[in-house]
Amino acid sequence: MPVISRDEVAHLARLSRLALTDAELDEFAGQLDSILSHVKVVTEVPAEDVPPMANPNAVTNVTRPDVIVPGLTPEQALSGAPSVEQDRFAVPQILGEGE
């Protein structure tokens, strides 16, 4: 006996505002019946002693230790810049600023 009928699929289609043909209603009824049957099988698996988890494998982040190292001086950072203004990179204006 099917778990979901063709009429129930038509009702769900109306609620979802889907226009389905008769052939699609028959096809989806069979597919949804199969899906619900599989879900029923999965729910019957004894899992009371299995703790809830997001991932069955223990996952930990592998990170390196933070070590402070000296960075570039402003002169070194700006040494390759095509244009510098007040110890900053100078770029052309955009978006009509200054007009």
All heavy atoms as an XYZ file, in Angstrom:
738
protein
N       0.852     -1.181      0.000
C       0.000      0.000      0.000
C       0.896      1.243      0.000
O       1.810      1.359      0.804
C      -0.877     -0.018      1.251
C      -1.806      1.157      1.347
S      -2.893      0.951      2.755
C      -2.795      2.571      3.420
N       0.640      2.195     -0.907
C       1.489      3.380     -0.958
C       1.341      4.241      0.292
O       0.268      4.344      0.866
C       1.026      4.125     -2.207
C      -0.257      3.511     -2.616
C      -0.379      2.190     -1.933
N       2.446      4.836      0.702
C       2.447      5.710      1.869
C       1.831      7.051      1.506
O       1.147      7.674      2.300
C       3.895      5.894      2.384
C       3.927      6.851      3.549
C       4.477      4.551      2.791
N       2.050      7.509      0.281
C       1.518      8.795     -0.168
C       0.732      8.570     -1.454
O       1.162      7.863     -2.352
C       2.646      9.831     -0.353
C       2.069     11.213     -0.614
C       3.610      9.424     -1.425
C       3.067     12.339     -0.425
N      -0.436      9.164     -1.518
C      -1.299      8.953     -2.682
C      -1.106     10.058     -3.712
O      -0.513     11.102     -3.436
C      -2.765      8.914     -2.241
O      -3.170     10.209     -1.829
N      -1.650      9.806     -4.889
C      -1.587     10.789     -5.978
C      -2.323     12.063     -5.573
O      -1.890     13.175     -5.876
C      -2.209     10.162     -7.224
C      -2.116     11.007     -8.452
C      -2.785     10.241     -9.621
N      -2.656     10.957    -10.853
C      -3.404     11.993    -11.205
N      -4.330     12.438    -10.390
N      -3.218     12.593    -12.355
N      -3.451     11.921     -4.852
C      -4.214     13.090     -4.391
C      -3.413     13.923     -3.386
O      -3.493     15.157     -3.387
C      -5.539     12.651     -3.763
C      -6.499     12.073     -4.793
O      -6.362     12.412     -5.984
O      -7.370     11.272     -4.402
N      -2.648     13.250     -2.539
C      -1.813     13.981     -1.589
C      -0.699     14.745     -2.312
O      -0.368     15.875     -1.937
C      -1.213     13.021     -0.556
C      -2.254     12.476      0.411
C      -1.700     11.384      1.293
O      -1.012     10.483      0.783
O      -1.966     11.448      2.512
N      -0.155     14.153     -3.358
C       0.856     14.842     -4.155
C       0.231     16.057     -4.835
O       0.825     17.136     -4.870
C       1.496     13.895     -5.192
C       2.448     14.656     -6.111
C       2.230     12.760     -4.499
N      -0.984     15.903     -5.358
C      -1.672     17.035     -5.987
C      -1.921     18.146     -4.964
O      -1.764     19.331     -5.276
C      -2.983     16.565     -6.606
N      -2.285     17.747     -3.733
C      -2.511     18.732     -2.678
C      -1.200     19.469     -2.344
O      -1.184     20.700     -2.212
C      -3.081     18.039     -1.440
C      -3.309     18.962     -0.281
N      -4.266     19.942     -0.290
C      -2.675     19.059      0.921
C      -4.226     20.610      0.852
N      -3.267     20.083      1.601
N      -0.109     18.721     -2.207
C       1.195     19.344     -1.940
C       1.603     20.261     -3.085
O       2.168     21.337     -2.858
C       2.263     18.263     -1.736
C       2.160     17.452     -0.451
C       3.161     16.304     -0.465
C       2.377     18.337      0.761
N       1.317     19.862     -4.317
C       1.646     20.703     -5.475
C       0.860     22.013     -5.424
O       1.401     23.076     -5.705
C       1.363     19.946     -6.765
N      -0.416     21.930     -5.062
C      -1.231     23.155     -4.950
C      -0.677     24.062     -3.856
O      -0.564     25.271     -4.042
C      -2.688     22.805     -4.649
C      -3.523     22.504     -5.870
C      -5.024     22.464     -5.552
N      -5.366     21.503     -4.511
C      -5.524     20.188     -4.695
N      -5.353     19.674     -5.896
N      -5.839     19.396     -3.701
N      -0.320     23.488     -2.722
C       0.239     24.288     -1.623
C       1.564     24.940     -2.023
O       1.874     26.046     -1.587
C       0.453     23.415     -0.387
C      -0.803     22.902      0.312
C      -0.416     21.963      1.441
C      -1.644     24.053      0.830
N       2.331     24.237     -2.855
C       3.626     24.748     -3.310
C       3.506     25.613     -4.552
O       4.503     26.094     -5.074
C       4.568     23.581     -3.606
O       4.703     22.760     -2.486
N       2.277     25.748     -5.027
C       2.003     26.517     -6.251
C       2.773     25.970     -7.446
O       3.369     26.707     -8.223
C       2.292     27.995     -6.029
C       1.375     28.581     -4.977
C       1.506     30.051     -4.846
N       0.502     30.484     -3.877
C       0.601     31.560     -3.159
N       1.627     32.344     -3.296
N      -0.336     31.882     -2.313
N       2.759     24.639     -7.553
C       3.382     23.963     -8.684
C       2.289     23.435     -9.594
O       1.334     22.813     -9.129
C       4.251     22.794     -8.210
C       5.436     23.140     -7.318
C       6.098     21.874     -6.802
C       6.442     23.974     -8.089
N       2.431     23.681    -10.871
C       1.485     23.147    -11.852
C       2.057     21.839    -12.375
O       3.052     21.830    -13.105
C       1.289     24.145    -12.986
N       1.473     20.720    -11.966
C       1.959     19.411    -12.384
C       0.942     18.737    -13.298
O      -0.266     18.831    -13.085
C       2.211     18.513    -11.159
C       3.233     19.012    -10.138
C       3.340     18.047     -8.979
C       4.586     19.213    -10.785
N       1.472     18.042    -14.293
C       0.600     17.275    -15.193
C       0.207     15.983    -14.499
O       0.778     15.600    -13.458
C       1.338     16.953    -16.503
O       2.441     16.092    -16.204
C       1.816     18.226    -17.197
N      -0.762     15.268    -15.089
C      -1.180     13.979    -14.528
C      -0.020     12.987    -14.495
O       0.143     12.233    -13.529
C      -2.344     13.404    -15.334
C      -3.635     14.176    -15.109
O      -3.733     14.863    -14.061
O      -4.531     14.108    -15.971
N       0.785     13.009    -15.549
C       1.935     12.099    -15.597
C       2.933     12.431    -14.492
O       3.504     11.532    -13.857
C       2.614     12.175    -16.964
N       3.151     13.723    -14.255
C       4.074     14.132    -13.200
C       3.528     13.756    -11.822
O       4.288     13.342    -10.944
C       4.332     15.635    -13.274
C       5.176     16.063    -14.457
C       5.276     17.572    -14.616
O       4.304     18.284    -14.284
O       6.340     18.027    -15.079
N       2.221     13.894    -11.621
C       1.629     13.506    -10.342
C       1.862     12.026    -10.069
O       2.224     11.638     -8.953
C       0.130     13.819    -10.325
C      -0.246     15.301    -10.232
C      -1.747     15.470    -10.396
C       0.220     15.897     -8.921
N       1.650     11.190    -11.096
C       1.875      9.751    -10.928
C       3.349      9.461    -10.644
O       3.681      8.653     -9.774
C       1.424      8.998    -12.184
C      -0.082      9.053    -12.375
O      -0.802      9.178    -11.360
O      -0.537      8.975    -13.534
N       4.233     10.131    -11.383
C       5.673      9.903    -11.213
C       6.131     10.336     -9.825
O       6.840      9.598     -9.127
C       6.439     10.678    -12.280
C       7.941     10.534    -12.192
C       8.675     11.372    -13.235
O       8.019     11.995    -14.089
O       9.908     11.409    -13.166
N       5.710     11.523     -9.405
C       6.145     12.038     -8.108
C       5.535     11.247     -6.954
O       6.151     11.116     -5.897
C       5.831     13.521     -7.977
C       6.627     14.389     -8.911
C       6.100     15.564     -9.406
C       7.900     14.040     -9.306
C       6.821     16.371    -10.270
C       8.638     14.829    -10.163
C       8.097     15.997    -10.656
N       4.323     10.736     -7.129
C       3.716      9.910     -6.083
C       4.575      8.681     -5.835
O       4.849      8.323     -4.681
C       2.296      9.515     -6.469
N       5.033      8.040     -6.901
C       5.899      6.870     -6.749
C       7.234      7.229     -6.119
O       7.748      6.505     -5.257
N       7.806      8.352     -6.552
C       9.102      8.767     -6.012
C       8.997      9.140     -4.533
O       9.842      8.756     -3.720
C       9.655      9.946     -6.806
C      10.096      9.583     -8.210
C      10.547     10.796     -9.011
O      10.438     11.938     -8.568
N      11.059     10.534    -10.203
N       7.961      9.904     -4.183
C       7.783     10.289     -2.778
C       7.482      9.073     -1.902
O       7.939      8.998     -0.759
C       6.680     11.338     -2.641
C       7.057     12.736     -3.139
C       5.830     13.642     -3.166
C       8.137     13.338     -2.272
N       6.744      8.124     -2.439
C       6.464      6.889     -1.709
C       7.769      6.152     -1.418
O       7.999      5.675     -0.314
C       5.510      6.010     -2.505
C       5.164      4.745     -1.764
O       4.773      4.850     -0.589
O       5.306      3.654     -2.355
N       8.640      6.088     -2.418
C       9.936      5.430     -2.238
C      10.780      6.163     -1.199
O      11.404      5.538     -0.327
C      10.676      5.370     -3.574
O      11.957      4.838     -3.405
N      10.802      7.469     -1.264
C      11.571      8.268     -0.303
C      11.053      8.034      1.118
O      11.831      7.794      2.050
C      11.520      9.766     -0.666
C      12.293     10.019     -1.950
C      12.043     10.635      0.477
C      12.083     11.397     -2.542
N       9.738      8.093      1.293
C       9.164      7.904      2.626
C       9.408      6.493      3.145
O       9.613      6.293      4.349
C       7.675      8.228      2.604
C       7.340      9.709      2.385
C       5.838      9.909      2.257
C       7.904     10.562      3.499
N       9.409      5.506      2.269
C       9.709      4.127      2.677
C      11.146      4.026      3.178
O      11.412      3.356      4.183
C       9.498      3.161      1.514
O       8.158      3.159      1.111
N      12.069      4.666      2.484
C      13.464      4.639      2.920
C      13.646      5.382      4.242
O      14.415      4.954      5.100
C      14.371      5.233      1.839
C      14.587      4.322      0.680
N      13.723      4.261     -0.383
C      15.566      3.420      0.422
C      14.156      3.368     -1.254
N      15.275      2.839     -0.792
N      12.957      6.496      4.412
C      13.035      7.239      5.666
C      12.519      6.378      6.809
O      13.093      6.359      7.909
C      12.258      8.572      5.571
C      12.105      9.218      6.935
C      12.948      9.514      4.603
N      11.467      5.625      6.568
C      10.913      4.743      7.598
C      11.931      3.694      8.014
O      12.096      3.411      9.202
C       9.638      4.076      7.098
C       8.964      3.230      8.135
C       7.697      2.609      7.629
C       7.081      1.792      8.747
N       6.325      0.679      8.291
N      12.646      3.133      7.043
C      13.676      2.135      7.347
C      14.777      2.757      8.204
O      15.243      2.155      9.172
C      14.258      1.536      6.036
C      15.490      0.706      6.319
C      13.209      0.724      5.311
N      15.188      3.966      7.851
C      16.259      4.630      8.607
C      15.809      4.934     10.032
O      16.581      4.781     10.979
C      16.715      5.922      7.879
C      17.641      6.751      8.748
C      17.390      5.573      6.567
N      14.563      5.344     10.208
C      14.085      5.662     11.562
C      13.966      4.425     12.436
O      13.924      4.542     13.661
C      12.728      6.380     11.515
O      11.766      5.542     10.874
C      12.832      7.714     10.809
N      13.912      3.244     11.834
C      13.807      2.004     12.609
C      15.159      1.491     13.097
O      15.225      0.538     13.856
C      13.116      0.931     11.771
C      11.655      1.243     11.508
C      11.004      0.300     10.514
O      11.728     -0.541      9.932
O       9.792      0.403     10.317
N      16.249      2.121     12.691
C      17.583      1.708     13.139
C      17.726      2.033     14.618
O      17.457      3.157     15.042
C      18.676      2.436     12.312
C      20.053      2.170     12.887
C      18.601      2.024     10.862
N      18.151      1.052     15.427
C      18.324      1.344     16.857
C      19.527      2.260     17.070
O      20.656      1.891     16.795
C      18.554     -0.035     17.488
C      19.049     -0.882     16.373
C      18.471     -0.319     15.102
N      19.261      3.460     17.532
C      20.340      4.430     17.704
C      20.274      5.131     19.054
O      20.848      6.201     19.217
C      20.278      5.450     16.574
N      19.619      4.520     20.009
C      19.482      5.159     21.314
C      20.831      5.346     21.999
O      21.048      6.315     22.731
C      18.556      4.348     22.232
C      17.106      4.338     21.812
C      16.837      3.336     20.686
O      17.590      2.351     20.559
O      15.877      3.549     19.938
N      21.758      4.411     21.787
C      23.045      4.488     22.468
C      24.099      5.258     21.666
O      25.250      5.347     22.076
C      23.559      3.084     22.775
C      23.731      2.236     21.524
O      23.048      2.513     20.525
O      24.553      1.300     21.541
N      23.711      5.834     20.540
C      24.645      6.597     19.718
C      24.507      8.074     20.083
O      23.426      8.646     19.968
C      24.358      6.395     18.209
C      25.303      7.237     17.376
C      24.462      4.925     17.842
N      25.605      8.695     20.528
C      25.494     10.110     20.912
C      25.317     10.991     19.676
O      25.836     10.685     18.598
C      26.830     10.405     21.596
C      27.779      9.391     21.048
C      26.950      8.176     20.723
N      24.581     12.104     19.813
C      24.419     13.019     18.682
C      25.770     13.616     18.294
O      26.591     13.919     19.155
C      23.487     14.106     19.212
C      23.040     13.672     20.549
C      23.880     12.535     20.985
N      25.980     13.742     17.002
C      27.249     14.301     16.539
C      27.066     14.945     15.180
O      26.157     14.600     14.438
C      28.311     13.204     16.464
C      27.978     12.096     15.457
S      29.170     10.776     15.445
C      28.511      9.734     16.717
N      27.914     15.896     14.878
C      27.889     16.549     13.574
C      28.778     15.816     12.590
O      28.562     15.858     11.390
C      28.332     18.004     13.698
N      29.808     15.130     13.104
C      30.748     14.428     12.250
C      31.203     13.173     12.992
O      31.593     13.258     14.156
C      31.938     15.348     11.940
C      32.838     14.804     10.864
O      32.976     13.599     10.680
N      33.473     15.703     10.128
N      31.197     12.020     12.345
C      31.603     10.805     13.063
C      33.096     10.742     13.350
O      33.542      9.967     14.180
C      31.180      9.679     12.117
C      31.161     10.299     10.776
C      30.766     11.728     10.981
N      33.880     11.542     12.679
C      35.326     11.559     12.893
C      35.699     12.739     13.779
O      35.165     13.833     13.629
C      36.067     11.683     11.552
C      35.736     10.550     10.612
O      35.642      9.407     11.020
N      35.552     10.872      9.350
N      36.641     12.503     14.677
C      37.118     13.593     15.516
C      37.878     14.572     14.639
O      38.827     14.206     13.962
C      38.008     13.055     16.620
N      37.430     15.810     14.629
C      38.047     16.825     13.775
C      38.669     17.899     14.664
O      38.004     18.444     15.543
C      36.993     17.463     12.841
C      37.621     18.540     11.985
C      36.345     16.406     11.971
N      39.938     18.159     14.434
C      40.607     19.241     15.144
C      41.354     20.082     14.127
O      41.833     19.578     13.111
C      41.611     18.709     16.188
O      42.549     17.862     15.527
C      40.919     17.923     17.277
N      41.446     21.352     14.399
C      42.193     22.241     13.523
C      43.685     22.075     13.795
O      44.116     21.995     14.944
C      41.806     23.700     13.752
C      40.448     24.016     13.180
O      39.995     23.359     12.262
N      39.805     25.028     13.726
N      44.443     22.007     12.728
C      45.887     21.940     12.859
C      46.414     23.331     12.556
O      46.269     23.829     11.441
C      46.485     20.906     11.875
C      47.989     20.863     12.010
C      45.867     19.539     12.115
N      46.960     23.969     13.561
C      47.445     25.330     13.385
C      48.895     25.415     13.839
O      49.365     24.602     14.636
C      46.612     26.325     14.203
O      46.665     25.949     15.583
C      45.163     26.333     13.754
N      49.565     26.379     13.322
C      50.934     26.624     13.750
C      50.893     27.611     14.910
O      49.958     28.394     15.044
C      51.768     27.173     12.603
C      51.286     28.516     12.109
C      52.251     29.132     11.118
N      51.703     30.325     10.521
C      51.637     31.504     11.129
N      52.078     31.646     12.349
N      51.108     32.546     10.511
N      51.910     27.604     15.740
C      51.923     28.582     16.836
C      52.160     29.987     16.284
O      52.872     30.157     15.291
C      53.098     28.129     17.710
C      53.900     27.199     16.869
C      53.008     26.665     15.806
N      51.529     30.965     16.900
C      51.738     32.350     16.501
C      53.119     32.798     16.959
O      53.461     32.691     18.138
C      50.689     33.273     17.122
C      49.416     33.320     16.310
O      49.474     32.983     15.125
O      48.382     33.712     16.875
N      53.889     33.278     16.016
C      55.213     33.795     16.325
C      55.295     35.190     15.730
O      55.045     35.380     14.534
C      56.320     32.895     15.716
C      57.698     33.476     16.008
C      56.204     31.481     16.255
N      55.618     36.156     16.552
C      55.724     37.534     16.076
C      57.045     37.682     15.331
O      58.111     37.351     15.859
C      55.638     38.530     17.245
C      54.284     38.389     17.940
C      55.870     39.950     16.767
C      54.138     39.220     19.196
N      56.944     38.140     14.089
C      58.142     38.393     13.287
C      58.083     39.839     12.824
O      57.000     40.401     12.638
C      58.235     37.438     12.074
C      58.408     36.010     12.545
C      57.024     37.548     11.184
N      59.242     40.447     12.634
C      59.217     41.846     12.192
C      58.621     41.968     10.792
O      58.823     41.116      9.934
C      60.691     42.256     12.216
C      61.480     41.001     12.302
C      60.578     39.940     12.832
N      57.840     43.030     10.571
C      57.233     43.291      9.279
C      58.056     44.289      8.480
O      59.183     44.639      8.847
N      57.488     44.737      7.393
C      58.159     45.718      6.549
C      58.045     47.111      7.160
O      57.035     47.456      7.778
C      57.529     45.744      5.157
C      57.610     44.474      4.325
C      56.828     44.650      3.031
C      59.049     44.125      4.023
N      59.054     47.894      6.946
C      58.969     49.303      7.333
C      58.137     50.013      6.268
O      57.968     49.492      5.149
C      60.367     49.946      7.386
O      60.910     49.949      6.059
C      61.286     49.213      8.343
N      57.587     51.182      6.555
C      56.823     51.908      5.530
C      57.646     52.156      4.266
O      57.142     52.053      3.150
C      56.440     53.212      6.213
C      56.410     52.881      7.668
C      57.480     51.849      7.857
N      58.926     52.446      4.436
C      59.776     52.693      3.266
C      59.902     51.440      2.409
O      59.859     51.491      1.184
C      61.167     53.184      3.704
C      61.178     54.547      4.354
C      60.741     54.508      5.830
O      60.852     53.450      6.490
O      60.245     55.549      6.291
N      60.076     50.273      3.054
C      60.193     49.024      2.311
C      58.879     48.693      1.591
O      58.882     48.245      0.452
C      60.572     47.873      3.246
C      61.971     47.956      3.808
C      62.191     46.916      4.895
O      61.296     46.621      5.674
N      63.426     46.392      4.960
N      57.753     48.900      2.274
C      56.454     48.579      1.688
C      56.160     49.470      0.489
O      55.572     49.026     -0.499
C      55.349     48.720      2.731
N      56.547     50.732      0.551
C      56.243     51.682     -0.516
C      57.331     51.756     -1.584
O      57.179     52.479     -2.569
C      56.028     53.077      0.083
C      54.840     53.208      1.034
C      54.883     54.538      1.760
C      53.546     53.043      0.272
N      58.406     51.003     -1.414
C      59.542     51.116     -2.337
C      59.176     50.746     -3.774
O      59.752     51.295     -4.710
C      60.702     50.246     -1.856
O      60.345     48.869     -1.924
N      58.234     49.873     -4.000
C      57.864     49.484     -5.365
C      56.616     50.168     -5.877
O      56.150     49.874     -6.977
N      56.055     51.084     -5.105
C      54.818     51.751     -5.510
C      55.093     52.744     -6.634
O      56.086     53.472     -6.592
C      54.201     52.473     -4.319
N      54.218     52.809     -7.643
C      54.425     53.762     -8.717
C      54.250     55.211     -8.272
O      54.853     56.119     -8.847
C      53.372     53.390     -9.760
C      52.387     52.539     -9.063
C      53.062     51.961     -7.870
N      53.427     55.413     -7.227
C      53.199     56.774     -6.760
C      52.949     56.737     -5.252
O      52.170     55.918     -4.749
C      51.987     57.368     -7.483
O      51.753     58.687     -7.056
N      53.615     57.619     -4.521
C      53.495     57.686     -3.062
C      53.156     59.110     -2.684
O      53.674     60.064     -3.252
C      54.824     57.261     -2.389
C      54.739     57.421     -0.884
C      55.181     55.845     -2.759
N      52.248     59.237     -1.675
C      51.862     60.554     -1.191
C      51.665     60.473      0.315
O      50.834     59.693      0.787
C      50.562     60.976     -1.886
C      50.238     62.433     -1.775
C      49.013     62.758     -2.624
O      49.110     62.694     -3.856
O      47.965     63.048     -2.014
N      52.403     61.222      1.089
C      52.325     61.256      2.552
C      52.454     59.844      3.158
O      51.635     59.421      3.964
C      51.025     61.910      3.012
C      50.885     63.351      2.610
C      49.542     63.930      3.055
O      48.699     63.234      3.600
N      49.378     65.212      2.808
N      53.483     59.108      2.762
C      53.742     57.744      3.239
C      52.569     56.792      2.984
O      52.308     55.874      3.765
C      54.086     57.736      4.733
C      55.481     58.247      4.993
O      56.322     58.190      4.072
O      55.745     58.697      6.131
N      51.851     56.999      1.872
C      50.736     56.129      1.485
C      50.811     55.876     -0.011
O      51.385     56.649     -0.762
C      49.392     56.778      1.808
C      49.198     57.037      3.275
C      47.806     57.567      3.518
N      47.644     57.871      4.922
C      47.228     59.016      5.397
N      46.921     59.995      4.596
N      47.104     59.185      6.689
N      50.184     54.772     -0.445
C      50.060     54.509     -1.870
C      49.136     55.571     -2.462
O      48.060     55.843     -1.911
C      49.434     53.125     -2.134
C      50.312     51.973     -1.721
C      50.117     51.327     -0.514
C      51.329     51.535     -2.546
C      50.911     50.266     -0.134
C      52.137     50.474     -2.170
C      51.936     49.835     -0.967
N      49.509     56.169     -3.563
C      48.666     57.158     -4.236
C      48.020     56.476     -5.436
O      48.695     55.854     -6.252
C      49.488     58.354     -4.681
N      46.685     56.574     -5.500
C      45.937     55.967     -6.599
C      45.028     57.012     -7.232
O      44.673     58.003     -6.580
C      45.100     54.753     -6.106
C      45.980     53.643     -5.597
C      44.117     55.173     -5.028
N      44.644     56.819     -8.493
C      43.747     57.797     -9.113
C      42.369     57.802     -8.434
O      41.912     56.798     -7.933
C      43.620     57.316    -10.553
C      44.488     56.130    -10.707
C      45.041     55.763     -9.380
N      41.728     58.954     -8.440
C      40.393     59.063     -7.864
C      39.389     58.331     -8.740
O      39.520     58.257     -9.959
C      39.963     60.530     -7.755
C      40.724     61.273     -6.682
C      40.189     62.693     -6.533
O      39.538     63.215     -7.416
N      40.470     63.301     -5.399
N      38.346     57.817     -8.082
C      37.278     57.133     -8.801
C      35.933     57.660     -8.330
O      35.859     58.398     -7.346
C      37.350     55.596     -8.606
C      37.255     55.228     -7.128
C      38.611     55.032     -9.219
C      37.063     53.757     -6.877
N      34.879     57.283     -9.007
C      33.510     57.614     -8.624
C      33.232     59.106     -8.638
O      32.360     59.598     -7.921
C      33.158     57.041     -7.237
C      33.313     55.534     -7.080
C      33.005     55.124     -5.648
C      32.387     54.789     -8.044
N      33.979     59.867     -9.434
C      33.695     61.286     -9.590
C      33.996     62.118     -8.382
O      33.460     63.216     -8.222
N      34.837     61.659     -7.502
C      35.180     62.426     -6.302
C      36.001     63.653     -6.698
O      36.819     63.607     -7.599
C      35.983     61.573     -5.342
C      35.193     60.418     -4.748
C      36.061     59.518     -3.883
O      37.279     59.742     -3.801
O      35.500     58.610     -3.269
N      35.760     64.748     -6.063
C      36.531     65.948     -6.303
C      36.088     66.730     -7.515
O      36.735     67.669     -7.922
N      34.973     66.363     -8.108
C      34.477     67.105     -9.292
C      33.523     68.187     -8.887
O      32.841     68.184     -7.978
C      33.799     66.154    -10.268
C      34.778     65.224    -10.923
C      34.087     64.279    -11.888
O      32.883     64.436    -12.148
O      34.753     63.384    -12.370
